[in-house]
Amino acid sequence: MIITLTGATGFIGSALAARLEAAGHTVQPFSLRAPQPLQVSDAVIHLAGEPIAQRWTPGAKRRILESRVEGTRRLIARIAALAAPPRVFICSSAVGFYGSRGDEVLTETSPPGSGFLAEVCTAWEGAADQASARGMRVVKLRTGMVLAGRGGALDRMLPAFRMGIAGRLGSGRQWMPWIHLEDHLDLVEFALAQAGVAGPLNAVSPNPVTNRDFTSALARALHRPAFLPAPAFALRAMFGEMASVLLDSQRVIPRAALDAGFEFRHPELGAALQDILRSNR
């Protein structure tokens, strides 16, 4: 396949480009800021967007929203200029779609939640749905925390955990949907190949854990203690509204992927962490 990829230099995008090329596909990196027209392709994978991990000033929130919603609309407008549209449009989204829902089990059929990220994801997915009017199969990846040895959230956590100066965040009772990077890349390839996969697709492990359990599992994997909790008030003082990313509870299950026959390589957190740390040595 010839695949157009936005966000190709990012944490997930660079790994995905390497995976797709190794599988024999041709990857065409594409930037919405570039003046050149979109090239003909079989599929478009849209990952680009303003980073979430920053203090949410009014300007930052505007950039986060516009980069996803208007960026997706501009990309689809460029696709519309092609003589023949791609067959599939895969757009990144996030589990932030669900807001903070406590212990409620969330699947792709669950309604959106409330809060800034829920509003962003709802508008983002609405923009992606416009691709269906162009005859494309649309897949919206609601991604959780992607775990890998280099890059992403785990890479930023490891130094503190290795020094034994980490601990749970807030109460630790909040659910953390996570996925091993290999499973995330597998799921993208699965969505490309399976014509029956469309709509929202939760890109998370079938076994979400609480923050307390995640903290304990990572400490065990590193043979280090984890006894310095970060109180919620301290996180809000440090990160402002963005602390909701760390404190919100989302017990998300990948029901659509499982029903479609997708098999996870790393469904359990402990074994996933061991695999990542082993490959990182």
N, C-alpha and C positions, 0 to 999 in steps of 0.2 A: 504494500500500500504506500501511497504518497500521503504523508501526514503533515499538516500545518500545525505548528506548536507555538503558542504564545507563552511567555514566562519560561523560556527554554534555558535561561541561565540561573534560575532559582534553585533552591534546595531540591524540590521534587522534580522540577522541569529538567534539570541537568541529568538526574538519574534516569528519568523516563526517556529522554532522548537517547542516552547510551543503551538502554534496554531495547528500545524499538529498533535502533540501528543494528544491534547484535542479532535481532530476530529477522533481519533482512529488509526492513522497511526503510523508506527514504523519508528523512525528517527535514522539514523546511521551517527553521526558526522564523518567527514573524513578530515584528514590533509594531504596535498601533501608532507609535510616534514616527515611524519611518514613512517617507513619502511614496515608496514604491507600491504598486498594486498587489493585491493578493494573487498568488499563483494557483492554478488548478490543482486540486488535491482530492483524495478519496475521503479524507476525514480531517476535521479540525478539532484540536484539543486546546481549550482556552484556560490557562492557569494564571495569567497575569493579573496583578492587583496591588494596590498600595499596602504595605505591611501593616498588620494589625497590632504587632507588638511595639507600640509607642504610646506615649501619653495622649489621650483623646481630647486634644484641644478642639475648639470649633473648626479650625482649619483642617486639622488631621481627620476629623470625622467627615468633613466634606470631601476630602481627597479619597478616603476609604470608600465612601459611597459612590462617588462619581467614577472612580477608576474601575469599579466593578459594573455598575449599571450602565453608565454612558459608554464605557469601554466595550462592553458586550454589545451594545446597540451599534456602535461604530463598526465593530468587527462583522456583525451580521449584515450591515449595509454594504460592506466591501464584498462579502460573499454574494450578495444579491447582484453585484455587477458581473459575476462570472457567467459564462455561457451555460455551464452545467454546475449545479451546486454539489458540494460533497455529500456523501451518503449519510454521514453521521456527524453530529456536533456534540462533543463532550465538554461540559463546562464545570469548572470547579465551583463548589459551594462549601458550606461548613455546617457542623452540628450546632453552631450558634443559631441556626434556623429555629431550633426548638426552645430557645430561651432557657431559663432555669426551672426545672420541673421536679426537683426532689427525687423521690424513689420511683416515680412513674416510669414504666417501661415504654420506650419510644421507638416506633418503627416509621417507615416511610409514609404510612397513612395517618400519622399523628399530625394534628394541626400545628401551625407555627405558634411560637411563644411570643413573649413581649421583651422589650429592651432593644438597645441600639443594634446589636448584631442580628437579632431576629428580623428587625426591619430591613437591614442591609441584605440579608440572605433572601428574604421574600422578594424584594425588588430585583435582586440579582437574578434569581431563578425566573422571575417574570420576564426579564429581558432575554434570557436564554431561550425561553419558550417561543419567542418570535421566530427562531430558526425553523420550527416545525412548519410554519406557513410557507417556507421556501422548499419544503419537501424533504427536510432532513430528519433523521431519527435523533431525538435530543435526550441526552443522559446528563443528569445533574448530580455530581459527586459531593455528597454531604460528608466532608472529611473530618475526622477527629484528630487527636494528637498523633502525628506520624513519628515513629521511633526509629532512629538510625544512629550509628556510631559517630558519624560526622555530619553536622548540620542539624537544624531543627531544635526542638525544645530539649530533648534528652542531652544533646551535646552541651547546652548551656547549663544543665543541671549537674552534670558529672563532676566538675571541679569541687563544688561544695560538698557533694556526697562523698567524694574520695577523701576529703579532709575531715569528714565526720561532723560537719557543722550544718547539716540540713535537717529537715523534719517536715511534718505535715503542714499543709496550708490551711489556715483557718481551723474549722472544726475537724477537717479531714473526712467528713462524712459525705462530701459531694462526690458524685459519680464522674469518672473520667473516661470517656470513650477514647480508645487508642487503637493504633494499627501499626504493625511492623511495616517498614518501607517496602520490603519485598512483596508483602501481600497487597499493598496499595498499588504497586506497579502491575502485579498480576491482575488486579481488579480492573485497571484501565485497559489492559490487553483483552480481558474477558469482555468488557463492554464494547470494545471495538469489533470483536469477532462475532458476538452473539446478537443476531438481528432481532431477537425477541426482548432484549433488554432496553428499556426506555423509561424516561421519567426519573424521579429521585432514586438515588442509590447510596445508602449509608456506607461510607468507606471507613468502617470500624471493625475491630475484632468482635466475634460473637460473645466475648466474655469481658464486658466492661468491669472496671474495678473502682472502688472508692479511692480518694486521694490518700487516705491512711494506708490502705492495702498496697497502693502503688509505691508509697514511700518505704514501707517495710520490705517489699519485694526487691526494690533497687538497692536498699542498704544490705540486704542479705546477699545479693549477687556480687556486691563489692566487698563483702566482709567488713562492713563499717557500721558504726552506730548511727542512728538518726533520731536524735532526741531534742532538737532545737526547733520547735514549731514556730511558724510565722503567723502571728495573730492577724485576723481579718482586718482590724483597724490599721495595723502597720502596713499591710499590703495596699489598702486604700489610700493611705497617706503617701506611699511611695509611688503608686501607679495611677492613682485617681480612678476614674470610671473604668479604665482598662483592667482593673483588678477583677472585674466580673469574669474575665476569661479564666482566671485561676480559681474562682470561688463558686461559679455557677455549677449546678448539678444536672447532668444529662445522661440518663441511663439508656443509651442508644444501642439498638440491636440491628444487625444488617439483614433484616428479614428478606428484602428483595433479592439480595445476592444469594443467600442460602436457598431460597425457593427456586432460583434460576439454575442451581447446581454448582455454584462456585464453591471451591474447597480451599480453606485457609491453610497455609503452611505453618503459621505460627499463631494458633488460636489462644494459647495460654501465656499470660504475662511472664511468669517466671522463666519458662523456656525461651521466650522471645528475647528477654533481656540477656540471658546467658549467650544466646546466639550472637546478639549484637556486640556484647563485650568481648566475646572470643574473636570475632572477626576484626575487632578494633585494636587488638594487640599488635 
